[in-house]
Amino acid sequence: MIETEERYPADYDATDRQGAKESKENSRPKLASHIENVDEYDTVYLGFPNWYYGMPMAVYSFLEEYDFSGKTIIPFITSGGSGFSDAISEIQSIQSDATVLPEGYKVTHSKVSDVTFEDVEEWINGLNK
Ligand SMILES: Cc1cc2nc3c(=O)[nH]c(=O)nc-3n(C[C@H](O)[C@H](O)[C@H](O)COP(=O)(O)O)c2cc1C
């Protein structure tokens, strides 16, 4: 799980303001979680919410911390409706030697609670990885 040192507020609008500030400043929030044994993985499932038409800045912190060359990155996203926006191309430009699946799983926030285990299983089984 990607965890930041500074936690985001429980209040949505306050988090929105913080996310807007981080995005504007192109900041790299410090992460509280780190992967010790990244070499043992061939596939990285990378899930995040769409923040300001792309990835939250903490996901940039995460992607810039590791070298996923030769690995497959499978993105999935929740959003208010924007879907992946620029996220897939941003991931590919940071991890240029990784294979980034172009169509990860996406769900809008109002539908998150409708997603079943079977939906996710179907998605994973249908992936061309
Ligand atoms: C800082 C911030 C920026 C956001 N920017 C977008 C956006 O550009 N496009 C979009 O579709 N949703 C945007 N959202 C909505 C989130 O994607 C949505 O809240 C998230 O997917 C999780 O859903 P939930 O709030 O129902 O848990 C934003 C939310 C926050 C907090």
The ligand as a Tripos MOL2 file, in Angstrom:
@<TRIPOS>MOLECULE
LIG
   31    33     1     0     0
SMALL
NO_CHARGES

@<TRIPOS>ATOM
      1 C1         -7.6940   16.1080   -4.7630 C.3       1 LIG1
      2 C2         -8.7440   15.4370   -5.5940 C.ar      1 LIG1
      3 C3         -8.7660   15.6420   -6.9680 C.ar      1 LIG1
      4 C4         -9.6920   14.9500   -7.7670 C.ar      1 LIG1
      5 N1         -9.6550   15.1280   -9.1350 N.ar      1 LIG1
      6 C5        -10.4840   14.3950   -9.9190 C.ar      1 LIG1
      7 C6        -10.4310   14.5070  -11.3570 C.ar      1 LIG1
      8 O1         -9.6470   15.2640  -11.9420 O.2       1 LIG1
      9 N2        -11.2780   13.7350  -12.0850 N.ar      1 LIG1
     10 C7        -12.1510   12.8560  -11.5010 C.ar      1 LIG1
     11 O2        -12.8740   12.1690  -12.2260 O.2       1 LIG1
     12 N3        -12.2380   12.7340  -10.1480 N.ar      1 LIG1
     13 C8        -11.4320   13.4750   -9.3490 C.ar      1 LIG1
     14 N4        -11.5010   13.3600   -7.9850 N.ar      1 LIG1
     15 C9        -12.4430   12.3800   -7.4220 C.3       1 LIG1
     16 C10       -11.6950   11.1350   -6.9960 C.3       1 LIG1
     17 O3        -11.1820   10.4490   -8.1170 O.3       1 LIG1
     18 C11       -12.6170   10.2330   -6.1420 C.3       1 LIG1
     19 O4        -12.8650   10.9050   -4.9530 O.3       1 LIG1
     20 C12       -11.9110    8.9350   -5.8980 C.3       1 LIG1
     21 O5        -11.9000    8.1810   -7.0770 O.3       1 LIG1
     22 C13       -12.4510    8.0810   -4.7540 C.3       1 LIG1
     23 O6        -13.8240    8.0160   -4.7200 O.3       1 LIG1
     24 P1        -14.5620    8.3160   -3.3160 P.3       1 LIG1
     25 O7        -14.3140    9.7580   -3.0370 O.co2     1 LIG1
     26 O8        -15.9830    7.9780   -3.5700 O.co2     1 LIG1
     27 O9        -13.9000    7.3960   -2.3330 O.co2     1 LIG1
     28 C14       -10.6310   14.0670   -7.1700 C.ar      1 LIG1
     29 C15       -10.6290   13.9190   -5.7730 C.ar      1 LIG1
     30 C16        -9.7200   14.5930   -4.9810 C.ar      1 LIG1
     31 C17        -9.7390   14.4040   -3.4810 C.3       1 LIG1
@<TRIPOS>BOND
     1     1     2 1
     2     2     3 ar
     3     2    30 ar
     4     3     4 ar
     5     4     5 ar
     6     4    28 ar
     7     5     6 ar
     8     6     7 ar
     9     6    13 1
    10     7     8 2
    11     7     9 ar
    12     9    10 ar
    13    10    11 2
    14    10    12 ar
    15    12    13 ar
    16    13    14 ar
    17    14    15 1
    18    14    28 ar
    19    15    16 1
    20    16    17 1
    21    16    18 1
    22    18    19 1
    23    18    20 1
    24    20    21 1
    25    20    22 1
    26    22    23 1
    27    23    24 1
    28    24    25 2
    29    24    26 1
    30    24    27 1
    31    28    29 ar
    32    29    30 ar
    33    30    31 1
@<TRIPOS>SUBSTRUCTURE
     1 LIG1         1 GROUP 0 **** ****
